[in-house]
Amino acid sequence: MENLITIVIPCKNESLNIGALLYSLFKQKSIRNTRIIIADAKSTDDTISIINKYSNLLNIEVIDGGLPAVGRNNGAKIANTKYLLFIDSDVYFKSNNVLEKALYTAEKYDCELVSSLILCEDNIRAKILYHICNILIGVSKYQSPFCPGMFFLMKKEKFDDLGGFNENVKHCEDYLLGKRISGKKFKQIFKFAYTGSRRIEKIGYLNFVLMIINNIKNRNNIDYYKKDINYWTEYDK
């Protein structure tokens, strides 16, 4: 795996979550010396000290970040593997072969983009919304892929050709990049990336649904995505 994939994680002030992610990565099959680049946006809590605790268990490198699009792009610039796997810092895995399955799928089907299923355990309403998202992810291959940045595996050559994540937008940079991939080159694996409900709770359940609807309606209107909808509020602190 280490010769095929580089993991890039953008973060800021994730002391409550980053440990769970790194532990679940440590438990992944075949992780060995796989390079993990964490793009930190000047965290002021215990994020870095928690990351340092895992430095003897995982091949971790901390670099300068910014908003998620910036952090992801910064990590991608110094990666030299065939695939890039972008994971949000508040994600964790229960199955120990999620990465292995995603990489196997990418190789077997010559994918340019691979997503996972998403699940929330701490809130039933968020759980229902993410189940709806999973359906949207699955059927999106028939038009243009919808691949959330929570788990976003992409062929680096294609990533570079497309210029990476758009750093000029305020939200949904993952959707904007993913939808530029042919549906024939996109797969969804039936493995879960778990996340909390905090982002939905911050934006509000109704607003979250409206955001999805507006994303679909404005999928070809780049100016819409340049508007600040207070999605990445933790990066404004």
Sequence and secondary structure as in RCSB ss.txt:
>XXXX:A:sequence
MENLITIVIPCKNESLNIGALLYSLFKQKSIRNTRIIIADAKSTDDTISIINKYSNLLNIEVIDGGLPAVGRNNG
AKIANTKYLLFIDSDVYFKSNNVLEKALYTAEKYDCELVSSLILCEDNIRAKILYHICNILIGVSKYQSPFCPGM
FFLMKKEKFDDLGGFNENVKHCEDYLLGKRISGKKFKQIFKFAYTGSRRIEKIGYLNFVLMIINNIKNRNNIDYY
KKDINYWTEYDK
>XXXX:A:secstr
 TTTEEEEEEESS TTTHHHHHHHHHTSTT TT EEEEEE    SSHHHHHHHTTTTSEEEEEE  SHHHHHHHH
HHT  SSEEEEE TTEE SSTTHHHHHHHHHHHTT SEEEEEEEESS HHHHHHHHHHHHHHHHGGGSS    TT
EEEEEHHHHHHHTSS TT SS HHHHHHTTS GGGEEEEEEEEEE SHHHHHH HHHHHHHHHHHHHTTT HHHH
TS  STTGGGG 
